[in-house]
Amino acid sequence: MSPDCSDGAAALPSAAPRLESGVAEVEPTDLPALLALAETLARKAAAVVLAARARGIRVESKRDDTPVTEADRAAEAVILAGLRSATPAIPVIAEEEVAAGRDASPAPLCWFVDPLDGTREFAAGREEFAVNIGLVRQGRPLIGAVILPASGELFSGLVGRGAWKEDASGRRAIAARPVPAEGPVVYASRQHADDPRIAAFAAAHRASRLVHAGSALKFCRVAEGTADLYPRFGTTMEWDTAAPQAIVEAAGGSVTTADGSPLAYGKPGFRNPDFLCRGRV
């Protein structure tokens, strides 16, 4: 059964996570409230992103030549204020703060935030962008909330307890599916659509369909059972993947590296290796 996340603010823990030897810990009973917090802040950030888009998009370049907009910064500010107010003992690693040079070190329990995943798609006027808020414990995703502001779809998951989708039709449980008899639906990066490895992967797995898309949307389609495989070749960052990986795993899927081990967190520079997101085996 889905946790009652209808009112994230009301459901927050009454006290900050306890500290043991200076490290934040949460009780199992607090996890639904932390999921509700992530969902609530994702919704708020989505509203900020859409308002910024309505005003017009001005793109700047960060020091690494990746794009950033007013929407990235404004959405991150909303999320950080909410997380640091409600869970002050849990560190937050957020994309724009890291890009601005803020010191960020992984902790046994920490939030990972991408306030606007798919900035290139957003800036290009496409609708494949997302807000990602994930909680990682001991290097493994635990909680995730991903909202697709353009469509209003909210995906969330608590590993070991289930995953959910909320849209205009209401809130319902979702689950990854086994590969259908006609072959897998493969999602891949729009930015890297011309990478020959993607076409080779689709052919090797006898894909029934290959779809190129941006942002965490690809993970979400696997989690809800409308896609089966998402191979990622090339650089991603931990804030790109923490939240959607939690949702995929909560829905019964997996995200693994080349050696078959789960994609883990707290790596040097927060960079991910190539990985494969898949539904049920």
Beta strands, then each sheet from edge to edge (+ up, - down):
strand 1: 18-20
strand 2: 23-25
strand 3: 59-61
strand 4: 67-69
strand 5: 92-94
strand 6: 109-117
strand 7: 130-137
strand 8: 140-148
strand 9: 153-158
strand 10: 162-167
strand 11: 170-174
strand 12: 185-189
strand 13: 209-213
strand 14: 229-232
strand 15: 236-237
strand 16: 254-256
strand 17: 271-272
strand 18: 275-278
sheet 1: 1+ 2-
sheet 2: 3+ 4-
sheet 3: 5+ 6+ 7- 8+ 9- 10+ 11-
sheet 4: 12+ 13+
sheet 5: 14+ 18- 16+
sheet 6: 15+ 17-
end
